[in-house]
Amino acid sequence: ANNKHFATLNLFAFETIEEYNKNRAKYLELDGPKLAKLQLLTIADTASKKQCVPYSDLMKQLGINDIRQIEDKIIDCIYNDLLKGRLDQKNQQLHVQSTAGRDIKESEIDAMIAKLQAWDQQLEQAQEFMEKQANSCTNAVQTDF
């Protein structure tokens, strides 16, 4: 039972409802509120990977066949601050602005460090560019006088 408890904690930290459905024997049985929470985390996880998420993708993941139900789940995500975005009912998709961060697996730490280092390098290059532009403007103003 301890292994199932630990696996279930990891499920909520890192995984989605698809993982739960594939390997139910590995986890504690989830009741209504816990299953609903995992559904919301699944929507947020999917939204963190795409700027535009078709309802059909979310419906497939969650095993929901009703448009209104999936919209209600998305709205729950928004109200629970798991994501910011807007519903596009005409095209049946979610436009994502941002999502709440989730825990990362130990195996993903190196990739995250690499992304942060690349971002740092881009910021340094942007700063150098801005400084050159500012110096260029200053020199142009000084030569005009």
N, C-alpha and C positions, 0 to 999 in steps of 0.2 A: 504493500500500500504506500510505503514511503517513496518508492520509485515512481509510482503513478502520480503522487502528489508533486514531486519535483518536476516530472515531465509536464504536468498540467501548468505549473508556474511558468515553465519555459514556453509553453504554448502561448500564454497570454503576453509574455515578454517579446517573443520573436516571430511567432508563426501566424497562420491564418486558419480560417475554418476548413479550408481544403485539406490541410495537414491533419486536422482533427478528424475529418470524415474518412480519410485514408487509413488512419491508424488508431481507431477508437479504443482498441484494447490496451493501448499504451497509456491512455489518459483516464482520469476520473470521469465519471459520467457528468455531463454538464446539464444543469437544470435551465429553465426558461431565461432567467435574468443573466446567467453566465453565458449561455449560448448567444443571447442578444448582444452582450458586450463583445464577444468574439466576432460576431457579424460586423459590428461597428469598427472594430480594429482591422478587420479584413478590408472594409471599404477604404479606411484611411491608408492602409498599407498599399492598396492598389492605386489610390489617388496620389501617393507619394512618388509613383513611378511614371505617371503620365499626366500631361496637362489637360487632356480631354479623354474622359472615360465613358465609353458607351454603356448605357443602362444594361444592355444585353450581357456585357462582360460581368458586371456585378451580379446580375440575376443568375447567371450560370454558376458563379462562385458560391452564392448563398443558397442556391436551390429555390429561388423565388420566381414565380411565373406571372406576377401581377405588377404592372408598371407603378400603380399607386403605392404598393407596398415598398418597392425599392426606393421610390421618391421619399417616402416616410422615413426609411432607414438613413438615407442621405441627409435629410433634414435633422434627424437625431444626431448624426455626426457633427453637423454644423453647430447645433445647439450645445453639444458637449465639447466644443472647441477642439475637435479632432481634425477638422479641416475647415478651410475657407474656400468658398467657391460659389458657383451659381448653377441652378438647374436650367437646362435647355430642354424644355418639354417638347418643343416642336421637333427637334432632332434626336430626342431621347438620349441625352448625354449630360455628363457633369463636367463643367469647366472649372478646373482646379486653380486656385490662387496660391494656396500654401497648405501644408499639413503639419500636424504635431509630430515631433520626432518620436521614434520608438527606440527601445534598447537595441544595441547591435551585438551580433555574435562575436565571440573572440576571434573567429576566423576572418571577420570583416574589418578588424582593426587596422591592419596594414594598408588595405585599400582606402580606408578613411584618412589615414595619415597622408597617403600619397595625394589624395584629392585636396586636403588642406594645404599641403606644400605647394601644389600647383596653383591653388587660389592665391596663396601668399606671393608667389612669383608674379602672377598676373597683377596683383595690387602694386607690387614694387615697380613693375614696368609702367603701369598707369601713372604712378607718382612721378617717375622719371620723365615721362612724356609731358605731364602737366608742368613740371619745373622747367623743362626746356621751352615750352610755350610761354610761360610767364617771363622767362629771361629774354626770349625773343621779342615779346611785347615791350618789355622794359627798355631793351636796346633800341627798338624802333622809336619809342617816345623820346629817348635821349638824343637820338640823331636828328629828330625833327626840330629840336630847340637849338 
